[in-house]
Amino acid sequence: MTATLDRTPSSMERQSEKVPMSQLLRRVGAADRTAFAVLYDAASGQVRGQAQAALSAGEAVDAVVAATFLQIWWLAPLYNPDESDAPAWISAIAAARIADRRRHTVPAPSADDADAQRRPPWSDLSGAHDETVAVVLAGLLGRHRWQKAF
């Protein structure tokens, strides 16, 4: 799979050079934000589809996409194209974030749920965490949070 890359973030829409996703990951591993934005644009649909197939809530899907790409940013220096192709590597990270989301999602309490009545209000801070992740991702992508980075 290839994506298009130009070193100037302002001209992202007019990319002319085809770059393999593995090369983008290497550039992301060197903290290249332009490459990260191009990789995000090329692979976020794949991650979103994977999350939508596994989760039901739209908000959770957005959070998984954002968390996946933050982890890609952090782990890109460790990416080895000899061990995995880029789409499979990205998919594995997304699968881990989906599993985390399922594990840490607190079910909505029902009116007769005694456990929910005893649960402290801070037991599910996923909303605050999701917003923080989204803001950090938007910063890495050079996009404003309110422009919906994902």
Summary of the structure (lengths in Angstrom):
residues: 150
radius of gyration: 17.3
end to end distance: 20.3
largest distance: 59.4
contacts: 414
relative contact order: 0.15
helix: 69%
strand: 5%
